[in-house]
Amino acid sequence: MTAVRLPAPQRRRQLLDRALRVFSERGFHATSMNDVAEAAGVTKPVLYQHFPSKRDLYLELLRDVGRQLTATITAATTAETAVQAKTIAGLAAYFHFVQEQQAAFKLLFGSGSRRDESFAAAVRQVEDEIGATIAGLLDPHIDPGRRLVIAHGILGMAEGTCRLWLGKGLDVDPEELAGQVGELLYGGLRGLDRSGG
């Protein structure tokens, strides 16, 4: 097998993209480094130049997907100024990401990543980063600790919604879904005491 020579950053990106597809289809344990190398059209030594082990590759994939999702939410919310509009834009970005990157969602939030402690820790770190991003979108008059708890509740709601959506193969419009979930959220958030007391 003769791989086309690519600059190291492009090769790494290509390897991560191919590995995502293979791991999301087969899971961590059923996937070998040979499977990933074959899917990427490279030799195993080329793969090992970038990732010393299958575990390192999988952990980097989890972090990479998390960075992409967080960046997607952040980019979608910067143009909005109103708190509710920011939150709905963030939800829409999340749902669009899931629609377009189902393998990434499955890898990050599938049960396989929860069974291994180091993978679960990586997923928790991603959830913490996304939770902090969501907390920053909420009403600044709400106590910061309470905002963080609410943000993780919103994240849990979005994740659960996507699990059902993908699991049932539903035909969903991400924008419409974001509006519906946003209305549900803000119906409850309006009733919160801003001081948290």
N, C-alpha and C positions, 0 to 999 in steps of 0.2 A: 504494500500500500504506500503510495507516494502522496504526502500531503502538500498542498500548496503552501509556500512559505508566507506567513503573515507576520506583521509586527506583533510583539508580545501582547500588548493590550487588546488588539483585535482577536488574537488567538484565544486569549483568556475569556473574552466575551463570547466567542463562538463556542468554546468548551462549556461554559456555564449554560448557555442557551440549549445546547444539545443534551447536557446532563439533566436539565430541568425536565425536558420531555421524557427521557428514559426513566428517571426516578419517579416522576408522577404516574407513569403507566405501570411500573413494576414494583415500586417501593424500594426502600433502602436495602433490605436484606437480599432480595431477589435480583438486584442489579450488581453487576461486577464492573470493575474499571475497564475490563475488556469491552463490555457492552457500550460503555460511554465512549471509549476510543473509537470503536467501530461506527457508532452513530455520528461521531464528529469527523470521521474520515481521517483519523490520525493514528499513529502507532502508540502503544502504551507508554513508551519512554517519553514521547512528547507530552502526553497527559500528565505523567509524573513530574515533568519539569515545572508544571504550573501548580499541581496539587499533590502533596506528598503521600496522601492516602485517600481512600474512599470517604472516610469520616471527615477529613478536612474539606474535601470537595462538597459534601452534603451540608456541612456547617456554613461554608461560604455561600452556598446556594440559598439557604434560609436567610442569611444576613442580606444577600443581594436582593432577594424578593422583597424583604422588609424595607430596604432603602428605596426601592422603586415605588412601592405602595405609599410610603410616607411622603416621598417627593411629589407623587401624583396628587395627593390630597393637599399638600402645601401649595402647589402651583395653582390648583383650581380655586383656592380660597383667597388668594392675595388680591384679586380684583374686586372682591366684595367688601363693603364697609359695615353693613348691618349684620348684627350677630346671627339672626335667624337665616339670612341669606348665605352667610359664610358656612353655617352648619349644613344647610341643604346642599350647597355646592360641594362641600367635603363628602357628604354622603353620595352624591351623584358621581363624584370622581372615584370613590371606593367601588360603587356598583359597576361603573364602566370598566374599571380595572379588572374586576372579577369576570365580567362578561368577555373581555378580550384576552384575559390571562388565566383561564380556568385551571391550567396545569399549575400555575404559581399559587393560586388559592389552595388547591388540593395539597400541594407540597407543604405549604406553610401551616394550614389549619387542619390537615388530615390527621387521623389518629396515629399514623406511623411516626410522626414527629413528636408525639406526646409520650410515646412508650419508652423512649431513651432519655435519660436525665439531661445529658448535654444538649440534645436536640430540643428538649422541652425548655431548657434554660434559654436557648437562642430564640425560641418562639416567644417566651415571656419578655425578653428584651425588646423584640420587635413590637409586641403589644404595648409595652411601656412607652416606647417612642411614639407610636401612633396615638396612644392615650394622651400623652403630653401635648401632641399636636392638636387633638380635638379639644382638650381642656383650654388651650389658648384661643379657641374660637368662641367659647361660651362667655356669658355676661361677666365682665370683670368685677362686678359688684358682689358676685357670689364668692364665698370664702374659697381660697385656692385649694385646700384639701378636699372640700366638698365638690369643687369643679372637677378635680381629678377622678373622684369616685363616679360622678355622673358621666364623665368622658368614657370611663371603662364600661359603664352600663350601655352607653351608645354603641361602643365598639362591639360589645357582646350581642346587642340587638342586630347590628349590621351583619356580623358573622353568622348568627343563627338564621337570619333571613336568607343569606346566600347559600347556606347549607341546604335549606328546604328547596330553594329555587333550583339549584343545580341537581340535588338529589332526585327531585321530581321531574326534572327536565322541563320546567315551566317556561313559557314565552313571556319574558319580562322586559319592560322598557326601563332602563336604569334611571332616566330622568323622572319618569312617573313614580317609580318606586321611591326615589329620594324624596319627592314631594310628599308622598303618603307617610313615609316613616318620619319625615321632618314635622309634619302636622301632628302626628301622634306624640312625638317628643315634645314639641312646644306647647301642646295642650297640657302636658304634665309640668313642664318647666315653668310655665306662667304661674303655677300654683306654689312654687317654691318661695320660701322666705329668703330673700337675698342675703341676709346676715347669717343664715344658717343657725340661728338661735332659737 
